[in-house]
Every structure is written in structure tokens, then in C-alpha cells.
Amino acid sequence: MTTISRHLNGSIVLPQETVKRIDDAILALDYHPNPHARRLSLGRSETIGLVLPEIANPFFARLAGAVEEAADAEGLGLVLCATLNRQGRELDYLARLGRDGVDGLIFVTNHPDDGSLARSIETIPGAVLLDEDVPGTVAPKIFCDNEAGGYLAGQALLAAGHRRIGCIGGLAGMTSMDGRWQGLCRAVRECGPEAAITFSTNGPYSVAEGRRAARLFLAAAEPPSALFVCSEEAALGVLEGLRDADIDVPGDVSLIAFDDVGPLHLLTPPLTAIRQPIEAMGRRAVEAIVTKIGPGIELMPVELIVRQSVAPPPSANRKLKG
């Protein structure tokens, strides 16, 4: 039986006559190898884990689809864990996946870490961080170039003539938010002293946060003429708040969003956005597990998708409605 098992696992070379006898017996007995036993004998689970905040969000849904497709192409199963972006659930899933002995882990979070996640991720071989960093983790890290995205957004708004720009951001301390903010600041700084970021908020990447930021924007004594919104979800909330106040985009305020996952081209107006290479990021994460690349940060390029939500600023004597 040991010889037959090694033959089926491809770990032994047998004479052709012996191979034929084994294959004939398998056919006659309609024998099917036990996949669980095979995985145990090989010391591999042939399964990877994907931990992400949620699947209702279009960004994470597309990311999960890309990882699933790439894993399938490699003959790997996928265990999907949606954490609701709660650290307790993240830690619980990490412990479960560690006990299950997955061959690799793709981990996505959407909040800063207090050190607990980094310690837990370090216990799982083959871990890859995707989209957002967990500082202190020694692993391959695959992110979009957030700093370049903020810079592209700033350049586009400045090129349209805006000199007072606002930023509606994510939680401070997140790698994605820090990069987008730094890129926007660099673009404004390069423009010279006449340009400035005159309004900013920080909060979760969510529609509710976008609504809150819109209220703050409307209450500002001198609101900026353009907004860079650092997530698509927040941008939808901002648009809702501006629409309810009868503020026109781009007539009264220009807007650029980050992500470009949903059908932003169908909105009124169609939103200019920074597009992340979501599918490429998912494929690259699986490739990093399969090829066992070493620790390091890999930045994937973003691009500016120009639509109709950016226009020159309104005249100096024109005030926002309301």
C-alpha cells in the first residue's frame, strides 16, 4: 500500500509493468483517493485563507473574486473569512486558520492595529498582507501606490484651477490614508504658496462618514472649491449630503474619489476617480504565496480616470447655496 500511495502522490518512479497493474486495479475497483488523507501525507492543506473586513463592499467583493479565481488556477481551495472589520473576529479567524494548517494567508484589514494582529499574523506561515499594512508584521505586503493616487488627485484639481482644496480621509494611522494624504500634500506643496489644503476630516471609509464630512464642509466658514475623498464609499455619502443641500458638483465644488470600484460612471455627474488595480492585487497575493516570495513591500500602480466631476472653481464672488 505504501508503494501505491507513493505512486499516486508522484513521489516514486515504478516500472511501466507495475504502473499498469496499479492503474488497472484502480479502474476495476473504481478507487478514488481520499483527498484529506492525501493532504496529510503530503504535509499540505492545498488551501489558503482570505481574511477581509466584509463582502458587501464592492471593493472587497471584487478582491475576493480575484483571489478565488487565482487560487483555483493554482489548484488551491479558499477559505473566506469576513470579519466585519472587528479586531476580535480577526484574531479569532487567524487562530482558526492557524489550527487548520492552511498553506498561506491573505490578510486584509481596514483599521489601525494595537499590535495584537501583528503578533497573531506572525504565527501563520505564508502570510501576505494585502491593501492595508499591519505595522510590525514581517511578510510580503502588496498595496496600491496610495501616495501616487493622492498626488494624481491633487494635480488634477490644481490643473483645473483650484487653490483651496479639501481632503475627506480615512482613519489616521492607516497606511492607505497616510499615503493618500501625503500625495495630496506633495501636489499642493509643489504648486506654491498660493495653494493650500483648507479643510480635512478623518473617519472610517464609509457612506455614513461621507455624510458627516459633507455636513462639516457645508458648515465651514470658507469651504474649499474642490474635494479629494479618499474612498468611494465616503464619496457616495458626500454626494448625498451635497445633493440634499442643493450643492452642484462640479458647478459649486469639484470632487475626486479614490477606488473606482462601483459604477461611478453612471452617477450624476460621473465621478472622476483614482482607480486601484484590484484584480491584479488579488492575483499577485496568491502568486506571492505559491512562489514563497520574501518579506517586502510591493506597490502596484494606480491611474486617474477622468470623468465630469471636476471643473474650474466658481467665480470669486460666488457663494455656496444654502
MARFIBA-677969 format. One line per 5 residues: number of its first residue (from 0); their letters; for each residue x, y, z of N, C-alpha, C. Coordinates in steps of 0.05 Angstrom, whole numbers, plus 5000, padded with zeros to 4 digits. Example, Ala and Ser with C-alpha at 12.3 -4.5 7.8 and 13.67 -1.06 7.14 Angstrom:
0) as) 5264,4886,5156,5246,4910,5156,5264,4934,5156; 5257,4955,5142,5273,4979,5143,5258,5001,5157
END
This chain:
0) mttis) 5016,4976,5000,5000,5000,5000,5017,5025,5000; 5040,5024,5014,5058,5047,5015,5068,5054,4987; 5075,5033,4971,5085,5038,4944,5063,5050,4927; 5038,5039,4929,5016,5050,4914,5010,5079,4921; 5011,5085,4947,5007,5113,4956,5028,5131,4945
5) rhlng) 5053,5122,4945,5074,5139,4935,5072,5143,4905; 5062,5123,4891,5057,5125,4862,5036,5146,4857; 5014,5144,4872,4992,5163,4867,5000,5192,4874; 5018,5195,4893,5028,5221,4901,5050,5232,4883; 5059,5215,4864,5080,5223,4846,5107,5224,4859
10) sivlp) 5112,5209,4881,5137,5211,4895,5155,5186,4890; 5147,5170,4871,5163,5146,4865,5161,5140,4835; 5182,5130,4823,5181,5121,4795,5182,5091,4795; 5162,5078,4783,5159,5049,4782,5162,5039,4753; 5169,5014,4750,5170,5002,4724,5142,5004,4710
15) qetvk) 5142,5006,4684,5117,5010,4670,5098,4987,4674; 5108,4963,4677,5090,4940,4681,5076,4943,4708; 5090,4951,4729,5078,4955,4755,5058,4978,4754; 5064,4999,4740,5045,5021,4738,5020,5012,4725; 5022,4995,4704,4998,4986,4690,4981,4969,4709
20) ridda) 4993,4952,4725,4978,4935,4743,4963,4952,4764; 4976,4972,4774,4963,4990,4794,4940,5005,4781; 4945,5016,4757,4924,5031,4744,4900,5013,4737; 4905,4989,4728,4883,4970,4722,4867,4964,4747; 4881,4960,4769,4867,4954,4794,4850,4978,4803
25) ilald) 4860,5002,4801,4845,5026,4808,4820,5028,4791; 4823,5023,4765,4800,5024,4747,4779,5003,4754; 4788,4979,4760,4769,4957,4766,4755,4961,4792; 4768,4973,4812,4756,4977,4838,4742,5004,4840; 4744,5020,4819,4732,5047,4820,4742,5062,4844
30) yhpnp) 4769,5061,4848,4781,5073,4872,4786,5103,4868; 4779,5119,4889,4784,5147,4889,4800,5154,4914; 4823,5167,4911,4839,5174,4934,4824,5192,4953; 4829,5189,4979,4818,5206,4999,4834,5232,4999; 4821,5255,4992,4837,5279,4990,4848,5288,5017
35) harrl) 4833,5284,5039,4842,5292,5065,4867,5276,5073; 4866,5250,5068,4890,5234,5074,4913,5241,5057; 4908,5248,5032,4930,5256,5014,4943,5282,5024; 4927,5301,5033,4938,5326,5043,4955,5321,5068; 4945,5303,5085,4961,5297,5109,4988,5284,5102
40) slgrs) 4987,5266,5083,5012,5252,5075,5032,5271,5062; 5022,5291,5048,5039,5310,5035,5048,5333,5053; 5035,5335,5076,5042,5357,5094,5032,5384,5084; 5011,5384,5066,5000,5408,5055,4969,5407,5057; 4957,5430,5060,4927,5431,5061,4916,5436,5033
45) etigl) 4933,5447,5015,4924,5455,4989,4901,5475,4991; 4901,5491,5012,4881,5511,5018,4895,5536,5029; 4885,5559,5020,4894,5584,5032,4871,5599,5044; 4876,5616,5063,4856,5632,5077,4856,5661,5067; 4832,5672,5065,4829,5700,5058,4812,5713,5080
50) vlpei) 4824,5731,5094,4811,5746,5116,4807,5775,5107; 4782,5784,5105,4777,5811,5097,4754,5823,5113; 4751,5850,5113,4731,5862,5130,4702,5855,5124; 4695,5854,5099,4667,5849,5092,4666,5841,5062; 4643,5830,5054,4640,5823,5026,4618,5839,5013
55) anpff) 4602,5855,5029,4582,5872,5017,4594,5896,5002; 4617,5905,5012,4631,5927,5000,4641,5918,4973; 4635,5933,4951,4644,5925,4924,4674,5921,4921; 4690,5937,4936,4719,5934,4934,4727,5906,4944; 4718,5898,4967,4726,5873,4979,4713,5849,4964
60) arlag) 4690,5853,4953,4677,5832,4937,4694,5826,4912; 4702,5847,4898,4719,5843,4874,4746,5831,4881; 4757,5840,4904,4782,5829,4913,4780,5799,4919; 4758,5791,4932,4754,5763,4939,4751,5747,4913; 4736,5758,4893,4733,5744,4868,4759,5739,4854
65) aveea) 4777,5759,4854,4803,5757,4841,4820,5736,4855; 4819,5736,4882,4835,5716,4897,4824,5688,4891; 4798,5685,4891,4786,5658,4886,4794,5648,4859; 4793,5665,4839,4800,5657,4811,4829,5649,4810; 4847,5664,4822,4875,5658,4821,4882,5633,4837
70) adaeg) 4868,5629,4860,4873,5605,4875,4864,5580,4860; 4841,5582,4847,4831,5560,4831,4850,5552,4808; 4862,5573,4796,4881,5567,4774,4906,5553,4784; 4911,5555,4810,4934,5541,4822,4926,5515,4835; 4901,5508,4832,4892,5483,4845,4888,5485,4875
75) lglvl) 4884,5509,4885,4882,5513,4914,4853,5519,4921; 4844,5509,4944,4819,5517,4956,4822,5543,4971; 4799,5556,4976,4800,5581,4990,4780,5581,5013; 4789,5589,5037,4772,5593,5060,4768,5623,5064; 4744,5633,5060,4738,5662,5062,4727,5669,5089
80) catln) 4739,5688,5102,4730,5697,5129,4725,5727,5128; 4700,5734,5133,4692,5762,5134,4690,5771,5164; 4705,5791,5171,4708,5798,5200,4691,5821,5210; 4676,5834,5192,4661,5858,5199,4679,5880,5209; 4705,5877,5202,4726,5897,5209,4728,5900,5240
85) rqgre) 4723,5878,5254,4726,5877,5283,4751,5861,5291; 4767,5874,5307,4792,5861,5314,4788,5834,5328; 4768,5832,5345,4763,5806,5358,4758,5784,5339; 4742,5789,5318,4736,5769,5298,4761,5763,5281; 4777,5784,5275,4802,5779,5261,4820,5760,5276
90) ldyla) 4823,5765,5301,4841,5748,5317,4830,5719,5319; 4804,5717,5321,4791,5690,5323,4796,5675,5297; 4792,5688,5274,4796,5674,5248,4825,5667,5244; 4843,5685,5252,4871,5679,5250,4879,5654,5266; 4868,5651,5290,4873,5628,5306,4862,5603,5293
95) rlgrd) 4838,5604,5282,4825,5581,5269,4841,5572,5245; 4849,5591,5229,4865,5584,5205,4892,5573,5212; 4903,5583,5234,4929,5572,5243,4926,5543,5251; 4904,5537,5266,4899,5509,5274,4894,5491,5251; 4880,5502,5230,4874,5486,5207,4898,5480,5189
100) gvdgl) 4919,5494,5193,4944,5489,5178,4942,5497,5149; 4929,5520,5143,4928,5529,5115,4956,5534,5104; 4959,5531,5078,4985,5535,5065,4993,5564,5062; 4974,5582,5066,4980,5610,5064,4956,5626,5073; 4961,5652,5078,4941,5670,5087,4943,5697,5073
105) ifvtn) 4920,5707,5063,4919,5734,5053,4902,5750,5072; 4914,5770,5084,4901,5785,5106,4895,5813,5097; 4870,5822,5101,4862,5849,5094,4847,5861,5118; 4856,5883,5128,4842,5897,5150,4835,5925,5141; 4819,5939,5157,4811,5966,5149,4811,5984,5173
110) hpddg) 4829,5978,5192,4832,5995,5216,4860,5993,5227; 4869,6012,5243,4896,6011,5254,4898,5987,5274; 4922,5978,5279,4927,5955,5297,4941,5965,5322; 4934,5952,5345,4947,5958,5370,4970,5939,5376; 4978,5923,5357,4999,5904,5360,4989,5875,5361
115) slars) 4964,5871,5367,4953,5844,5370,4952,5829,5344; 4944,5843,5323,4942,5830,5297,4970,5822,5287; 4989,5840,5290,5016,5834,5280,5027,5809,5294; 5022,5806,5320,5032,5782,5334,5019,5757,5324; 4993,5759,5319,4978,5735,5310,4985,5727,5282
120) ietip) 4988,5746,5264,4995,5741,5236,5022,5727,5235; 5040,5735,5252,5067,5724,5252,5068,5694,5258; 5047,5683,5269,5046,5655,5276,5038,5637,5252; 5029,5649,5230,5019,5634,5207,5039,5635,5184; 5050,5613,5177,5069,5613,5154,5055,5621,5128
125) gavll) 5069,5634,5111,5058,5641,5085,5038,5664,5085; 5039,5681,5105,5021,5704,5107,5029,5726,5087; 5009,5738,5075,5013,5760,5057,4993,5782,5065; 5002,5807,5068,4985,5829,5074,4977,5843,5047; 4951,5848,5045,4940,5860,5020,4925,5885,5027
130) dedvp) 4929,5906,5012,4914,5931,5012,4921,5949,5035; 4924,5938,5060,4929,5955,5083,4951,5942,5100; 4968,5959,5111,4991,5948,5127,4982,5942,5156; 4996,5923,5168,4995,5918,5196,5024,5922,5206; 5031,5946,5216,5059,5951,5223,5070,5931,5243
135) gtvap) 5095,5924,5239,5108,5904,5256,5107,5876,5245; 5092,5872,5223,5090,5845,5211,5111,5842,5190; 5126,5820,5192,5147,5814,5172,5135,5795,5152; 5127,5805,5129,5113,5789,5109,5113,5803,5082; 5108,5790,5060,5103,5804,5035,5079,5822,5039
140) kifcd) 5081,5846,5028,5059,5866,5031,5054,5878,5003; 5029,5875,4994,5021,5884,4967,5000,5905,4970; 5008,5930,4963,4990,5953,4966,4988,5967,4939; 4967,5982,4935,4967,6001,4913,4985,6025,4921; 4993,6040,4902,5010,6063,4907,4993,6086,4916
145) neagg) 4986,6086,4942,4968,6106,4953,4979,6135,4950; 5005,6138,4955,5017,6164,4953,5015,6176,4925; 5019,6158,4905,5016,6167,4877,4987,6174,4871; 4968,6160,4883,4940,6166,4879,4932,6194,4890; 4941,6200,4914,4936,6226,4925,4949,6248,4909
150) ylagq) 4973,6243,4899,4987,6262,4882,4972,6267,4856; 4963,6246,4843,4948,6249,4818,4922,6265,4822; 4909,6259,4844,4884,6274,4850,4890,6304,4854; 4911,6309,4870,4918,6337,4875,4926,6352,4850; 4942,6338,4833,4950,6351,4808,4926,6357,4790
155) allaa) 4906,6339,4789,4883,6343,4772,4866,6367,4782; 4863,6369,4808,4848,6392,4819,4862,6418,4815; 4888,6418,4819,4904,6442,4815,4905,6451,4786; 4907,6431,4768,4907,6437,4739,4881,6450,4730; 4859,6444,4744,4833,6455,4737,4830,6484,4749
160) ghrri) 4850,6493,4764,4849,6520,4774,4843,6522,4804; 4839,6501,4817,4832,6502,4846,4857,6508,4863; 4854,6525,4882,4876,6531,4900,4868,6526,4930; 4843,6523,4935,4834,6516,4962,4821,6488,4960; 4835,6468,4971,4827,6440,4968,4821,6428,4995
165) gcigg) 4801,6411,4996,4795,6396,5020,4800,6366,5016; 4805,6352,5039,4810,6324,5038,4792,6310,5059; 4775,6292,5049,4758,6276,5066,4771,6248,5068; 4783,6242,5091,4801,6219,5092,4791,6197,5110; 4807,6176,5111,4802,6153,5128,4814,6157,5156
170) lagmt) 4816,6136,5171,4826,6137,5198,4856,6143,5198; 4864,6162,5214,4892,6169,5216,4908,6145,5226; 4932,6141,5216,4948,6118,5223,4946,6095,5205; 4927,6095,5186,4925,6074,5166,4944,6080,5143; 4958,6060,5134,4977,6064,5112,4964,6076,5087
175) smdgr) 4941,6067,5081,4927,6077,5057,4921,6107,5060; 4910,6115,5083,4904,6143,5087,4928,6160,5088; 4949,6151,5103,4973,6166,5105,4985,6171,5077; 4985,6151,5060,4997,6154,5034,4980,6173,5016; 4954,6171,5017,4938,6189,5001,4940,6218,5010
180) wqglc) 4941,6222,5036,4945,6249,5047,4972,6260,5039; 4993,6244,5041,5020,6254,5034,5022,6261,5005; 5009,6245,4988,5010,6251,4959,4995,6277,4953; 4972,6281,4965,4958,6306,4961,4974,6330,4970; 4986,6327,4994,5003,6349,5005,5026,6355,4986
185) ravre) 5038,6334,4975,5061,6339,4957,5052,6355,4932; 5029,6348,4921,5020,6363,4897,5014,6392,4904; 5002,6397,4927,4995,6424,4935,5021,6440,4941; 5040,6427,4954,5065,6440,4961,5080,6448,4935; 5080,6431,4915,5094,6437,4890,5081,6460,4875
190) cgpea) 5056,6464,4880,5042,6486,4866,5050,6513,4875; 5060,6515,4900,5069,6541,4911,5052,6551,4933; 5059,6574,4944,5045,6584,4968,5016,6592,4963; 5008,6596,4938,4980,6604,4933,4961,6581,4937; 4970,6557,4938,4953,6533,4941,4954,6523,4970
195) aitfs) 4932,6512,4980,4932,6502,5007,4909,6482,5011; 4913,6464,5030,4892,6447,5039,4878,6461,5062; 4853,6470,5057,4839,6487,5076,4818,6473,5092; 4814,6446,5087,4793,6432,5100,4800,6402,5100; 4797,6389,5123,4803,6360,5124,4787,6347,5146
200) tngpy) 4780,6321,5141,4767,6305,5162,4780,6277,5162; 4776,6263,5184,4786,6236,5186,4764,6218,5198; 4760,6195,5186,4740,6176,5197,4740,6151,5180; 4722,6132,5186,4722,6107,5171,4716,6111,5142; 4725,6092,5126,4717,6093,5097,4688,6083,5095
205) svaeg) 4669,6100,5098,4641,6092,5098,4623,6114,5087; 4599,6106,5078,4579,6125,5069,4571,6144,5092; 4567,6133,5116,4560,6150,5138,4581,6171,5144; 4606,6164,5142,4627,6183,5147,4627,6204,5125; 4620,6197,5100,4618,6216,5079,4596,6237,5084
210) rraar) 4573,6227,5094,4551,6245,5102,4560,6265,5123; 4574,6254,5144,4584,6271,5165,4603,6292,5155; 4622,6284,5138,4641,6303,5127,4627,6324,5110; 4606,6317,5095,4592,6336,5079,4579,6358,5097; 4569,6350,5120,4557,6369,5139,4578,6389,5149
215) lflaa) 4602,6378,5155,4624,6395,5164,4633,6414,5142; 4634,6404,5118,4641,6420,5095,4621,6443,5091; 4596,6437,5093,4575,6458,5089,4575,6479,5111; 4585,6471,5135,4586,6489,5157,4611,6506,5158; 4630,6500,5141,4656,6514,5141,4652,6543,5133
220) aepps) 4667,6561,5146,4665,6590,5141,4674,6596,5112; 4695,6583,5103,4705,6587,5076,4711,6559,5064; 4691,6545,5055,4695,6518,5045,4713,6519,5020; 4728,6497,5016,4745,6496,4992,4728,6493,4967; 4741,6498,4944,4727,6495,4919,4729,6467,4907
225) alfvc) 4745,6450,4920,4748,6423,4910,4753,6404,4933; 4745,6378,4929,4748,6358,4950,4761,6333,4938; 4780,6322,4953,4791,6296,4947,4780,6277,4969; 4763,6258,4961,4751,6240,4980,4765,6213,4978; 4777,6204,5000,4796,6182,5000,4784,6154,4998
230) seeaa) 4758,6152,4995,4746,6125,4990,4720,6129,4974; 4714,6110,4958,4690,6111,4942,4665,6111,4960; 4665,6095,4981,4642,6094,4999,4637,6121,5011; 4658,6134,5021,4654,6161,5032,4645,6181,5011; 4655,6178,4987,4647,6196,4965,4617,6195,4960
235) lgvle) 4605,6171,4962,4576,6169,4958,4561,6184,4980; 4571,6183,5005,4558,6198,5026,4561,6228,5023; 4585,6236,5013,4589,6265,5008,4570,6274,4986; 4567,6259,4965,4549,6267,4943,4520,6270,4953; 4512,6251,4970,4486,6252,4981,4481,6277,4998
240) glrda) 4501,6283,5015,4499,6307,5032,4499,6333,5015; 4515,6334,4995,4515,6358,4978,4489,6361,4962; 4479,6339,4952,4454,6339,4937,4431,6349,4954; 4430,6340,4979,4409,6348,4997,4410,6378,5003; 4434,6389,5002,4437,6418,5007,4436,6434,4981
245) didvp) 4430,6421,4959,4428,6434,4933,4454,6446,4924; 4476,6432,4930,4503,6440,4921,4509,6424,4896; 4517,6438,4875,4522,6426,4849,4551,6416,4847; 4555,6392,4837,4581,6381,4830,4581,6378,4800; 4599,6391,4785,4623,6406,4795,4619,6437,4795
250) gdvsl) 4594,6446,4791,4589,6475,4788,4598,6490,4813; 4590,6480,4837,4597,6493,4862,4623,6482,4875; 4627,6456,4872,4651,6443,4883,4659,6419,4866; 4684,6417,4860,4694,6394,4845,4701,6371,4864; 4701,6347,4854,4705,6324,4871,4719,6301,4856
255) iafdd) 4739,6289,4870,4753,6266,4860,4752,6245,4882; 4745,6220,4875,4743,6198,4894,4766,6178,4890; 4772,6163,4910,4791,6141,4908,4777,6114,4907; 4786,6096,4891,4778,6068,4888,4768,6061,4860; 4745,6074,4851,4733,6069,4825,4726,6039,4822
260) vgplh) 4710,6029,4842,4702,6002,4841,4673,6000,4830; 4655,6016,4841,4627,6015,4833,4623,6030,4806; 4598,6031,4798,4592,6045,4772,4592,6075,4775; 4615,6087,4780,4616,6116,4784,4610,6130,4758; 4613,6117,4736,4607,6130,4710,4577,6134,4706
265) lltpp) 4561,6121,4722,4532,6123,4719,4520,6144,4738; 4536,6155,4755,4526,6176,4774,4522,6202,4759; 4508,6221,4772,4505,6248,4762,4518,6267,4781; 4541,6278,4774,4556,6273,4749,4572,6248,4752; 4582,6237,4729,4601,6215,4731,4626,6224,4746
270) ltair) 4635,6208,4765,4657,6217,4783,4685,6211,4771; 4701,6231,4771,4730,6227,4767,4741,6212,4791; 4759,6193,4786,4768,6175,4808,4796,6165,4803; 4809,6158,4825,4834,6143,4825,4827,6113,4826; 4836,6099,4805,4829,6070,4803,4851,6053,4813
275) qpiea) 4844,6034,4831,4863,6014,4841,4862,5989,4823; 4885,5975,4820,4885,5951,4804,4877,5927,4821; 4851,5925,4827,4842,5906,4847,4847,5877,4839; 4840,5870,4815,4844,5843,4805,4873,5835,4805; 4890,5854,4796,4919,5848,4795,4930,5844,4823
280) mgrra) 4920,5859,4842,4929,5857,4870,4922,5829,4881; 4897,5820,4875,4889,5794,4885,4905,5772,4873; 4910,5773,4847,4926,5753,4834,4955,5753,4845; 4966,5776,4849,4993,5778,4859,4996,5766,4887; 4975,5770,4903,4976,5759,4930,4978,5729,4930
285) veaiv) 4962,5716,4913,4962,5687,4910,4989,5678,4899; 5000,5692,4880,5026,5686,4868,5048,5688,4890; 5045,5707,4908,5065,5710,4929,5065,5686,4947; 5042,5674,4952,5040,5650,4969,5052,5627,4954; 5045,5623,4930,5053,5600,4914,5084,5600,4910
290) tkigp) 5095,5623,4904,5123,5624,4898,5140,5630,4923; 5126,5634,4946,5140,5638,4972,5160,5662,4970; 5151,5685,4961,5169,5708,4959,5175,5717,4988; 5197,5731,4991,5206,5741,5017,5191,5766,5025; 5196,5774,5050,5183,5799,5060,5191,5823,5044
295) gielm) 5173,5843,5043,5179,5867,5028,5153,5880,5019; 5154,5905,5011,5131,5920,5002,5131,5922,4972; 5109,5915,4960,5106,5918,4931,5083,5937,4925; 5088,5958,4911,5068,5978,4905,5058,5974,4877; 5032,5973,4873,5020,5969,4847,5009,5996,4837
300) pveli) 5011,6001,4811,5005,6028,4801,4975,6034,4801; 4968,6059,4805,4941,6069,4803,4939,6087,4778; 4914,6094,4771,4911,6112,4749,4887,6131,4754; 4889,6155,4742,4868,6175,4744,4848,6170,4721; 4822,6165,4728,4801,6162,4709,4785,6188,4708
305) vrqsv) 4788,6202,4686,4776,6229,4683,4747,6226,4674; 4729,6238,4689,4701,6239,4681,4691,6268,4683; 4669,6273,4697,4657,6300,4695,4652,6314,4722; 4666,6305,4743,4661,6317,4769,4682,6338,4776; 4699,6345,4757,4719,6366,4762,4716,6388,4741
310) appps) 4714,6413,4750,4712,6436,4732,4727,6459,4745; 4732,6481,4731,4745,6504,4743,4729,6513,4767; 4742,6526,4787,4728,6536,4810,4708,6557,4803; 4686,6560,4819,4667,6582,4814,4681,6609,4818; 4668,6630,4807,4680,6657,4809,4683,6665,4838
315) anrkl) 4701,6683,4843,4709,6690,4870,4685,6702,4886; 4666,6714,4873,4644,6727,4887,4620,6708,4890; 4623,6684,4881,4601,6665,4882,4602,6649,4908; 4581,6646,4922,4580,6631,4948,4564,6606,4944; 4570,6586,4961,4555,6562,4961,4526,6568,4969
320) kg) 4508,6552,4958,4480,6556,4964,4474,6547,4993; 4452,6556,5003,4444,6546,5029,4450,6566,5052
END
